[in-house]
Amino acid sequence: MDESIIRTLQEIVGPEHVLTDPEDLLLYAYDASIHAGRPDVVVFPESTEQVSRVMALAHAHHIPVIPRGGGTNLSGGSVAPQGGIVLTLSRMTKVREIDIPNQRAVVEAGLYNLTLQEILAPYGYLYAPDPASQKVSTLGGNVAENAGGPHCLKYGVTTNHVLGLEVVLYDGRVVQLGGKAFDTPGYDLVGLLVGSEGTLGVVTAVTVRLLHVPEAIKTLLAIFDDLDGASQAVSDIIAAGIVPATLEMMDQLMMRAVEEATHAGYPTDAEAVLIIELDGLKDDMEEIADRIAQICQRNRARAVQVARTAEERDKLWAGRRGAFGATGRIKPAYLVNDGTVPRTALPQVLRQVREIGQRYGLPIGNVFHAGDGNLHPLILFDPREEGILELVERAGAEIMRICVEAGGTITGEHGIGLEKIHGMPLIASPAAIQNMRWVKEAFDPVGLLNPGKVLPQTSEGVPA
Ligand SMILES: Cc1cc2nc3c(=O)[nH]c(=O)nc-3n(C[C@H](O)[C@H](O)[C@H](O)COP(=O)(O)OP(=O)(O)OC[C@H]3O[C@@H](n4cnc5c(N)ncnc54)[C@H](O)[C@@H]3O)c2cc1C
């Protein structure tokens, strides 16, 4: 990249906030997916004004810009296969406003999700979307991926909790979309930006909805000796009209990894467990817990345990949240699928996933948001094995396809990025993809923002 551009970037954000050394750039060539792509430069602005000036510069010189938060996405969304500027929002962490009477907060995009929860806790409030990566993923990244999390079964995903966005457009203009009100007249541009994976604008601040911390919480661990029983119980609980706050499933392979890593208290001899959390008023909680226990027992649960203390509950959740990382004890890398299927299809799809693992000779662990039908089969592998990556990608593509065939979709919360771009034609017609291209062109006419992501190229069998 031209030296004069680097100098201008240094003037905008300060020389210590611009990285150009090859070793530094290498660190920003990765996210949590199996994809890589090295940028030419990484910049760390600390204000909307600085983001705006960086975008205006990139626009003037036709340089691609890849917005980045914590780099934890699982679909290749924040890597830079075409080079360009990685624009990292990690210094933009101010809380601009906490408006308790109106149950709103306005925070900058680089704030970690968990930090926001910690700031809200003393007020007795929370922000519902709670991705398992919440310690290290940012609000901006959560918005861009429309992140979910264990509690999204009852409360909905990011889009249901974001009311306003401050966005820097491709040429540096700053716009405020939405605000504190529930509805903004005209097109729902906030809804459009949520889930747009950094391809339509750079989010610099987010207005979120706050919820009161529930009066009571009860966490159950239902233990099963067969996967079918566990997945049927998920379907039956929801069919009985019960909506727990969380309904997560973990299989034996994952429990073994988690127990080795964190000693959270999972039974490693069981085939699967459900982590079922109820929240709300104390009054009817016992009765609902009893009904859930009966449903689990009807589906051959070996036992249904209740976390007796806050510490026991925290340990179960620490194990669940750390599950992806714990697989490092089995194999050094994983490809995580993210298909969503109708809940009633869970038993059949889980059997098919197991069969794919056996056919390819690849270990596949499952830990996922079962209540949402949002599967996360983790295909574990060692990238040093010759030819393994191709095998893993083929197995991943098969899993994606069976989810679609079961009436589901290719991603529940991790985004399309680079990884699932070839799967887009499975779920969107050529006309729908063309409409998405027009939206992209309206927001980013010269194609500067996160180019090559989300939308398949016309050469991939999708007409222009
Ligand atoms: C162990 C683990 C567990 C996970 N659990 C969950 C889970 O439970 N639920 C879930 O939904 N996801 C989960 N994820 C995936 C990931 O954490 C989420 O996608 C998260 O929202 C990404 O946030 P980030 O700040 O890391 O963004 P990044 O990875 O840096 O970026 C993600 C995408 O957003 C864009 N982007 C980032 N910031 C901005 C911005 N300010 N403006 C515009 N675009 C931007 C990037 O260009 C990229 O396309 C998990 C990941 C890991 C590694």
The ligand as an SDF file (V2000), in Angstrom:
LIG
                    3D

 53 58  0  0  0  0  0  0  0  0999 V2000
  -16.0810  -20.1340   21.1580 C   0  0  0  0  0  0  0  0  0  0  0  0
  -17.0610  -19.3730   20.3170 C   0  0  0  0  0  0  0  0  0  0  0  0
  -18.3970  -19.3870   20.6670 C   0  0  0  0  0  0  0  0  0  0  0  0
  -19.3390  -18.6850   19.9030 C   0  0  0  0  0  0  0  0  0  0  0  0
  -20.6410  -18.6840   20.2900 N   0  0  0  0  0  0  0  0  0  0  0  0
  -21.5580  -17.9770   19.5770 C   0  0  0  0  0  0  0  0  0  0  0  0
  -22.9380  -17.9590   19.9720 C   0  0  0  0  0  0  0  0  0  0  0  0
  -23.3500  -18.5580   20.9720 O   0  0  0  0  0  0  0  0  0  0  0  0
  -23.7830  -17.2370   19.2080 N   0  0  0  0  0  0  0  0  0  0  0  0
  -23.3730  -16.5470   18.1010 C   0  0  0  0  0  0  0  0  0  0  0  0
  -24.1960  -15.9070   17.4490 O   0  0  0  0  0  0  0  0  0  0  0  0
  -22.0770  -16.5600   17.7150 N   0  0  0  0  0  0  0  0  0  0  0  0
  -21.1710  -17.2430   18.4210 C   0  0  0  0  0  0  0  0  0  0  0  0
  -19.8460  -17.2470   18.0230 N   0  0  0  0  0  0  0  0  0  0  0  0
  -19.4480  -16.5140   16.8050 C   0  0  0  0  0  0  0  0  0  0  0  0
  -18.9700  -15.0570   17.0550 C   0  0  0  0  0  0  0  0  0  0  0  0
  -18.5160  -14.8690   18.3680 O   0  0  0  0  0  0  0  0  0  0  0  0
  -20.0870  -14.0670   16.7170 C   0  0  0  0  0  0  0  0  0  0  0  0
  -20.3420  -14.1130   15.3150 O   0  0  0  0  0  0  0  0  0  0  0  0
  -19.8160  -12.6100   17.1210 C   0  0  0  0  0  0  0  0  0  0  0  0
  -20.9850  -11.8600   16.9160 O   0  0  0  0  0  0  0  0  0  0  0  0
  -18.6570  -11.9770   16.3600 C   0  0  0  0  0  0  0  0  0  0  0  0
  -18.3090  -10.7640   17.0350 O   0  0  0  0  0  0  0  0  0  0  0  0
  -16.8580  -10.1340   16.8690 P   0  0  0  0  0  0  0  0  0  0  0  0
  -16.8130   -8.8670   17.6320 O   0  0  0  0  0  0  0  0  0  0  0  0
  -15.8210  -11.1350   17.1970 O   0  0  0  0  0  0  0  0  0  0  0  0
  -16.8510   -9.7940   15.3140 O   0  0  0  0  0  0  0  0  0  0  0  0
  -15.7710  -10.1620   14.1780 P   0  0  0  0  0  0  0  0  0  0  0  0
  -15.5360  -11.6220   14.1610 O   0  0  0  0  0  0  0  0  0  0  0  0
  -14.6020   -9.2770   14.2880 O   0  0  0  0  0  0  0  0  0  0  0  0
  -16.5740   -9.7570   12.8870 O   0  0  0  0  0  0  0  0  0  0  0  0
  -17.7130  -10.4760   12.4920 C   0  0  0  0  0  0  0  0  0  0  0  0
  -18.3510   -9.8160   11.2670 C   0  0  0  0  0  0  0  0  0  0  0  0
  -18.8750   -8.5730   11.6330 O   0  0  0  0  0  0  0  0  0  0  0  0
  -18.2910   -7.5110   10.8940 C   0  0  0  0  0  0  0  0  0  0  0  0
  -18.1180   -6.4210   11.8560 N   0  0  0  0  0  0  0  0  0  0  0  0
  -17.4630   -6.4720   13.0460 C   0  0  0  0  0  0  0  0  0  0  0  0
  -17.5880   -5.2950   13.6710 N   0  0  0  0  0  0  0  0  0  0  0  0
  -18.3300   -4.4900   12.8730 C   0  0  0  0  0  0  0  0  0  0  0  0
  -18.7970   -3.1570   12.9620 C   0  0  0  0  0  0  0  0  0  0  0  0
  -18.5400   -2.4090   14.0120 N   0  0  0  0  0  0  0  0  0  0  0  0
  -19.5290   -2.6590   11.9400 N   0  0  0  0  0  0  0  0  0  0  0  0
  -19.8160   -3.4140   10.8560 C   0  0  0  0  0  0  0  0  0  0  0  0
  -19.4050   -4.6840   10.7200 N   0  0  0  0  0  0  0  0  0  0  0  0
  -18.6740   -5.2130   11.7140 C   0  0  0  0  0  0  0  0  0  0  0  0
  -17.0040   -8.0770   10.3300 C   0  0  0  0  0  0  0  0  0  0  0  0
  -16.6320   -7.4530    9.1190 O   0  0  0  0  0  0  0  0  0  0  0  0
  -17.3810   -9.5370   10.1390 C   0  0  0  0  0  0  0  0  0  0  0  0
  -18.0570   -9.7000    8.9210 O   0  0  0  0  0  0  0  0  0  0  0  0
  -18.8990  -17.9600   18.7580 C   0  0  0  0  0  0  0  0  0  0  0  0
  -17.5440  -17.9490   18.4150 C   0  0  0  0  0  0  0  0  0  0  0  0
  -16.6330  -18.6480   19.1700 C   0  0  0  0  0  0  0  0  0  0  0  0
  -15.1870  -18.6090   18.7840 C   0  0  0  0  0  0  0  0  0  0  0  0
  1  2  1  0
  2  3  1  0
  2 52  2  0
  3  4  2  0
  4  5  1  0
  4 50  1  0
  5  6  2  0
  6  7  1  0
  6 13  1  0
  7  8  2  0
  7  9  1  0
  9 10  1  0
 10 11  2  0
 10 12  1  0
 12 13  2  0
 13 14  1  0
 14 15  1  0
 14 50  1  0
 15 16  1  0
 16 17  1  0
 16 18  1  0
 18 19  1  0
 18 20  1  0
 20 21  1  0
 20 22  1  0
 22 23  1  0
 23 24  1  0
 24 25  2  0
 24 26  1  0
 24 27  1  0
 27 28  1  0
 28 29  2  0
 28 30  1  0
 28 31  1  0
 31 32  1  0
 32 33  1  0
 33 34  1  0
 33 48  1  0
 34 35  1  0
 35 36  1  0
 35 46  1  0
 36 37  1  0
 36 45  1  0
 37 38  2  0
 38 39  1  0
 39 40  1  0
 39 45  2  0
 40 41  1  0
 40 42  2  0
 42 43  1  0
 43 44  2  0
 44 45  1  0
 46 47  1  0
 46 48  1  0
 48 49  1  0
 50 51  2  0
 51 52  1  0
 52 53  1  0
M  END
$$$$
